[in-house]
Amino acid sequence: MVRIGCRYGILSFLLTAIPAHATGSGPSGYENFFWILVWVVVLVITVFLGYLQQNRMVRRKTAELRRELFERQMTEKELLASDHKLRQSLAEKDALLKEIHHRVKNNLQIVSSLLYLQEDSMQDPNGKGVEILRESQNRVKSMALIHEQLYSTTDLAKIDFGRYVQGLTANLFDAYGIDAGRIRLNVCADDVRLGVDMAVPCGLIVNELVSNSLKHAFPEHGCGMLDIVVRLLNNGRMEIVVADDGVGLTATSDGEEKQSLGLRLINTLATQLDGVLTVDTENGTRFSIVLNVPEQTKKES
């Protein structure tokens, strides 16, 4: 501040003294030339000092900017390192969840194999006990299919329920030895994605309904159509429809006790999911279950 004040004082002195000497009111001749030279030297020194001061300020500002840039670069590196750790941790958790689903699927397949061995060891291959074991085996397979689909997809939280229904019905047709030309299957499913806690009971419901249709709706190698519809309704609801054009519930005489057991299981699962079950037996048999589902997210491409 002192240097700045002195500089302004010298400039003020020069501005007042130069006009006085220029008009001849002061000393003349050599003395005028000498003072003019002194003033010029002082002016040059003042400008030079100002330049030095400005240069010092620029260098200080540059140093501050460099320090700020360095700090930002270090912060960015720390953020990148933290992001890398989070991504690595997420990948490890995804791998762990996939391994869990894979192990659960394998364990369920072991249970299914044990049931098959038990079925194979029974003396009456067409008896009631064998049929019960086959039904239990299909239920275990329906649950194993969910974990298999979760293991093979990138989304470990939800599964494509429409794709799951297609795989489930294909397994049931295979298990009961149904000719696709005799009973035609029509699956129409929206893009519905469900969590495991909801997909398992919904899968069991579809398993029971399709199994009952394949066993009882078309006796004596009858032909017909089996329709399965999974669609989203308004207000966050979903409807599952399993319908056939077979003989209907009242016309079935064999295995009524077992069928009523399946219906009890369907009613129990629908109640657990706070769903509404309706049955229409006017033209064949039509089961409709309306459920509340979580908000659906768009499927990633």
Disulfide bonds with the S-S distance in Angstrom:
none
